[in-house]
Amino acid sequence: MESTEYRLQMEHIGKQFGGIKALDDVSIAIRPGEIHALVGENGAGKSTLIKILAGAYTKDSGRILLDGKETVVSSPLDAIRLGIAVIYQEFMLAPHLSVAENIYIDQLSEKGRFINWAKLNRDSAAMLKKLGFSDIDPSATVGSLSVAHQQIVEICKCLKRNASILVLDEPTAVLTVAEIEKLFHMIRELKAQDVSIIFISHHMNEIFDLCDSFTVLKDGKLAGSGEVSASSHDSLIQMMIGRELTQMFPKRNSVIGEPVLQVDNLNAGDKTQGVSFEVRAGEVVGFAGLVGAGRTETMLAIYGSIKRDSGTVRFLGEDVHFQEPQEAVKKGLGYLSEDRKTLGLLIDQSIRMNSTLSALEKITKNGFLKKKQEKTAVEELLSGLSTKYRDMEDNVSSLSGGNQQKISFAKWVFAGCKCIIFDEPTRGVDVGAKVEIYNIINHLAEQGIAIIIISSEMTEVMGICDRALVMAHGKISGELTKDEMSEDAIIKMAVKEDLSL
């Protein structure tokens, strides 16, 4: 039913790719000045719906209404002209141009051949100030900015196009806590200016902190919608995964054994200063702290990716000094990078190849691949990790984020690692996939594998880890047992200034 109460209505939208229904009778409605959460597991249909709104895909059925009038969005240019802007995780910016040039890129040559650079910078500065980001220099090249500031430039560019509907796709994925707070403040400012915002996020706390209403998709269908204030975390999660989530963090029945990895007074540049800790067989140890605290750098120094200045590392009772990651892998130490698409996987290669790449010697003889043995090994491996895939010869890029992460896990399980470092193991995956990943981590620990988890999600550290080490300014600022862990305790240690004691 047509209504001017809503700025945007997408009604009974259907989209099919080959024999697969990506969207089946999906509807969503957003009012002016409303922040609307679009929620669902990876593969639920969120991206397809947004690409139809943005003119990148053509719908097979249904209709789109703007301010109560049926509208055709046949191309991205149509969407821009209609005031629809989508901020994807990969920004559409020119990195070698200035901030001001990017914001006004559509209007640089509108009035003659000459550009008034002083006015361009002034107007850009005024716009940035209005949104609370006066610290961004309009004359700076976009490529020199942080990811958070690049995102703000992208939003300014869209607003300069008079966007009245703004879609933010996982906008907090790579931001610090402080940057997220500033972004949320800006989003609320846009809401006050009557901009309609579609906010896509896997984080329940963000949805309940920021959003007014929600739509949940599951398997390409509408699973539910309503007002956020009248809902709960559990009810949204149940809509997303289609079952009641009785326990976000499954119980683990592992026996803590002897030390597997022992680090003493490790130094490696500014980010790793006098770090000492140990991890035992069957134990899950969390590393918490703010972005830039030195957690990843410490692990890379142990792993052989960063040069170690001093200190000792003992692995399986033997003093080691890995000069490169290959040495660490051969000894049984695995490292799952936080950037799975660039550093964790060969994204455009097959699922089969990625699963066995870390230990090819297990499936080769005299330099030749034993294909039948590899196929059997991969089938068993992926079945044990509950991985959803069509064919093991498909590229990893064909999988959802959660299943891509399981392939990252698979290669270290196949390698027979005795200790695995997981850097942000659930970043960018949905709630249902997170629980599956936690189950895998528990299973590995129960097999006696020592686990290290670097995570920026405090609830994750508290929920999955036996104890937590908190880092600040390249040093360990404190240790917490399972019973001692709380968000307050972790934050106090993470922001600790004086670490000289």
N, C-alpha and C positions, 0 to 999 in steps of 0.2 A: 504493500500500500504506500503510495507516494505521500511524503510528509516533509514539510519545511522545518520540522523540529531537528532534523539531522542534516549535517553538512554532507556526509557521505553515507550512501547505502549501497552495498553490494549484495544483490539478492539472487539466491538459488544458482550460484556460480558453479559451473561444471567445466572440467578440463581433463582431457585424456591424452596420454602419450602412448601410441601403439595400443596394446591391449590393457594398459594399466590406467586406472582412474586416479589421477593425482588429486582432483577435487570432485566431490559428489554432493551437489545441492547445499553449498556453503553460503551462509548469509552473515553479514556483519554491518553494524550501523554505528556511526560516531557523530556526536553533537559538536557544535562550535565550542572551542575552548575546553575540550575534554581530552584527558590523557587516557588512552584506551590500550590495555595490554592484549597483545596477540600471543597466545601461549600454546605450546604443544611440543611433543618430542621431535627430535630430528626425523625428517621424513613425513611429518604429519600433514604437510601441505602449506605451511606458512609462507615459504619462499615463492611457491607457485602463485598463491593468492596475491602477494605483493607485486610480483612481476606482471600480473594481469592489470593491476591498478596502475602500474608504472608504464604500461604500454609495451613492455618487452615481450609478453605473451598475449595471444588472442584467446579469449574465452570461447568455449564451445557452446555454452548455454548460460542463461541468466542475464541480468542487466545491472548497469551501474548508474546510480543517480547522484547528482551533485545539487544540493539545495533543492531537492524534490523534483529535479528535471532529469529525465533519462539522457545519458551522455555516452558517446562512443570514444574510447581511448584506444586508438589504433596504432600509436607509436609513442616512443619516449618524448618526442617533441610535442605531441598532443598533450601528454601528461603535464609537461612544463607549462604550456600555455593555459592549462586548466587550473594551475596552482597546486599541482601534486608534486611533491619532492621526496625522493627516497635516499637516505644516507646509508649506503651499504658498508659492510666492514672493510672493503677495499675502496678507498676514497677515489673520486673522480677529480683529481687535482693535477695541475701542472707543477711539478716539484721545483723546476728551475725558474719559475716566475715568482714575483713577490706576492705577499698576502693580498695587497690591494688589487693587483692585477687578476688574481684568482677570483676575488669577490665580484669584481666588475667585468669579468671576462666576456660576458655577452654584450657589453655596452661600450667597449673600448673604442670602437670605430663608428659609433652611431652619429656623431656630430663632426663631420669633416675629418681631415687627416691628422689633426694635431690633438694631443692628449694633454689636459691640464693635470700634470702629475701631482702638484701641490694639493689641488682640490681632491683628487682621487685618494690621496693618503689621508687628508683631513676627514673626508666622508667615511672612509674605512675605519679610522680611529674612533670616530663618533659612534659608529655601529657596534664596534667591539666593546666600547665603554658601556653602551646601553645594555649589552648582554652580560656585563660584569667581567670582561676580559681586556681591560685597558693595558695589561702587561704584554699583550701581543703587539709587536712592532709591525705596522702596515708595510714598511719597506723591506722587511726580512724575507728571504726566500722561503717558500713553503717547505722545501726539503730540509731546511735547518731546524724546523720546529719539532716539538715532541708530538707523539701520536695524538695526545689529548688536544693540543692546540690545532693540529691539522683538522681534527674533527670539527672544531669550532669554526674554522675557516670554511669548511664544506657547508656547515649549517648557515653561515652568513651568506654564502653564495646562493643558496636556495631561497633564503628570505628576500634577497635582493631581487629575485625573480617573482616576488609577491606570492610565495607559496602560502596557501591557507591550510594545506594538509601536509604534515611532515611525518615521514616514516623513519624511525630509528631502529636499525637492525643490530641487535647486540651491541649497543654503544659503549658499554662499560667493560667489554671483554679484556682490553689491555690497559685499563686506567688504574691509577693508584686510588686509595681511599679519599685523599684530599681532592683529586681531580674529579672523582665521581660526585662528591658533594657540590663542587662548582658547576658541573654539568647539570645536576638535578635542579640547582638554583636557577640556571638559565632556562631549563625546560618549564619550570613553574612561571618564569617571566613570560615565556611565549604563550603559555596557557592563559595568563592574565591579559595578553594582547589578542585573545580570541583565536589563536592558532589551534587547529585540531591535530593531535599527536597520536600516532600509532607506535607503541613501544613494545619491541620484541625482546624478550629476555627469558633466560632459563632460571634466573634467581628470584625465588619467591619473596625474599625480603625487599628487593627493589620494587616488585609489583605492588606489594602492600604498603610500601612507603610512599610511592609516587603516583600510582594510577587510580583513576576514578571507576573504571569499568573494565570488563574483560570479555574475550572470546577465546574458547579453547577448541583446538582442532585435534582430531585423532584419526589416523589412517585416511586422511583426505575428507573427513566428514566433521560436521559440527557436533562437538561433544558437550557443549554447554556455554552459557553466557550469563552475564549479570553484573551487579554492582560489587565492587571489591569490598566495600564496607560490610556487606551482608554475607561475605564468604569467609572461608578459612584456608590456611595453607593445605591442610589435609584434603579438603573438598576439591581444591583445584588440582592437586596431585592425582587424586583418584580419577578425575575427569581425564587427565592427560594420559595416564597409563592404563586406564580401564579396569583397575582393581584397587582395593584398599591397600595403602602403603602403611602396614602396621609398624614397620621398623625401618627407618632410613639407613641406619648403620647396623648391619647384621652382626650377630655375636660370633666370636672367633674362639675356637678350641685348640689353641696351639701351645706347645710346651717350649718355654724359653730355654735355650741351650747355651753352648759356649760362645765366647766372642768370635765373630766372623771378621769384622772390620774394626780396627783400632787405630785411631788418629791421635797423634800427640804433638801439640805445639806447631801446628801447620801454618806456614806463612806463604802467601802468594799474592804479591801486589797489595794495593790498598784495601781490597775487598775481603781478604782472608788474613787475619792477624791473630796468631796464637790460638788457633782453634784446636780443641781436644774433645774427643767423644769416642764412644764405642757402640756397636750394634751387634746384638747376639742372634744366633740362629732362632728362627721362629718369632722374632720380635719385629714390631712395626714402630719405627721412630719417626716422629714428625719434626720438620724444621719450619718454624714460623718466623714471621718478621715482615717488615715493610719492604716494598719494592726498592731494590738497591742496597739491601742490608748485607749482601754477600753470600746468600745461601747457595745460589746456582754456581757462583765463582768458586766456592769452596769445593763443591762436588766435582766440578770440572778439573780442579787442580789435583784431586785424588785420582780422577779418571784418566789423566794424561792429556787433556785438551788444553790446559793452561799450565805454563811453567811454574813449578814449585820452587820457592826460594829457600825454604828450610823446613825442618820438622820431619817426623817419621810416620810412615803408614805401614801397618801390619795387616795382611790379608790371609786368612786361613792359617794363622800362626807363623807366617813368613814375612820378613821385611821386604817391601816392594817399592819401586819408584818407577811408575809407568811413564814412559816417554811419549806414548801415543795410545789412543783408545784401543787399538787392536791388541796390544799387550794385555790390557785390562780384561778384555772379552775372553781371551785365551785362558786367563787365570780363573774366569768365572764371575767377573763383575760386569753387570749390565747397567746401562744408563738410558732412560727414556726421556727424551728432550721435551721441554714445554712447547716447542714449535714442531709439532709432529709432521706438518705438511712440508716443511723445508728441511729439517734435520732428522726427523724420526722415521720418515718413510720415503720410498721412491714412489711418489703419488701417481705417476703415469705408467707404472709397471704393474705386473700382475700380483694378485693376492698371493698366489703360490710363491713367486720369487721373493716377495717381501717377508713371508713367513719363515723362510729357511736361509735367508741371506747371511745371518749372523753365524751360521755353523755349517757351511757348505761341505766341510770334510765328512760330515755324517752321512751325506747322500751322494758322495762321489767316490769313484774308484779309478785310479790311474788317470785322473783328470777328466773322467767322463761322468756325466750325471746319471744316477740311477733313477729314472723317471717314475717307475712304478713304486719304488720305495718312497720317493719324495711325495707322490700323490697320496699314498696311504698315511704318511706321517702328517701331512697338512690337514687331511680330513679329520684325523683323530685330534689333532691340536686345536683346530677351530671348533670342533664339536665340544671339546672340553671347556672352551671359553664362551660357548653359546653365541657364536658369531653368525650373523645373518648375511648371507651372500648368495648370489645366483649361481656363479661358476667361478672356480678358483683361477681361471685364466682371465677373468675380468680385471680391469685396472682398479687399484685401491681407490682412485678418485670417484668410482661409481658407488662407494659405500657412504652411509651416514657417518657423522662425526664419531658417534659412539663405537661403531663397528670398525672405523679406521683406527681408533685407539686400541681396540682389541687386537688388531693386526700388529700394532706396535708392541703390545704385551707378548704376542705369540712368538716373535723372533727371539726374545730373551728366554722364554720358557723352553723353546726348541734348543737354544744354546746350552741349556743346563746350568744357568747361573746360580751361584750360591748366595749372591747378594745383588739386589736390583735397586737402583735409585730411580724413583718416579718423580719427575719435575712437573708439577701441576697436572696430575693424571686425569682430572675430570674437567679441565678447562674446555669450554665450548661444547659440552655434551649435555643432554637433557637429564631430567630427574630419573627417569626409568633406567637409562644407561649408566648413570652414576651408581645406582644400587647394584647393578650387575658388575661394575668395575670393583666396587667394594667387596663383593663376593669373591671375585677373582683374587684380589689382594689377600683376603682371608685364607683362601685355598692355598696360595703360595706360601704364606706364613705357616700354615698347618703342615706343609711338607718340609718345614725346617729352613726355608729360605729367609735370609735377613732382608728386611725391607726398610728403605728410607723414603719418606714422602716429603717433598717440598710443596707447600700449599699456602696460597694467600687466603683461603677460606678457613676462618678460625673454627667454624662448626665442623668442618671436615677433619681438621687436626684433632679436635676434641672427640669426634665420633669414631675415628678409625684407628687412632694411634695409642700405643701402650704408654708412651711418654713423649714429651715434646721438648725440644731445644729451641730457644728463641734467640735470633741473631739481631744485632744492631751495630751499625758502623763497622762491619767486618769482624765482629767478635761475638762470642756466645755470651749473651747477657743474663741468661738464666735457664734453669731446667725445671720442668713440671711433671709430676707423676700424673697418672690417669685421674686420681681423686682431686688433685690440685688444679687441674685445668679449668679455666673459665675465660671468657672473652676479656674480662677486666684484667685478669692476671697476665694474659698474653700481651695485651696492648701496653700495659705498664712496662713490661720488659722490652717490648719492641721500640718504644720511644725513649728508652733510657739514654741519658746524655753522657753521664760520667762512667766509663767502663774501665777506668784505670785501676780500680780496686781488684 
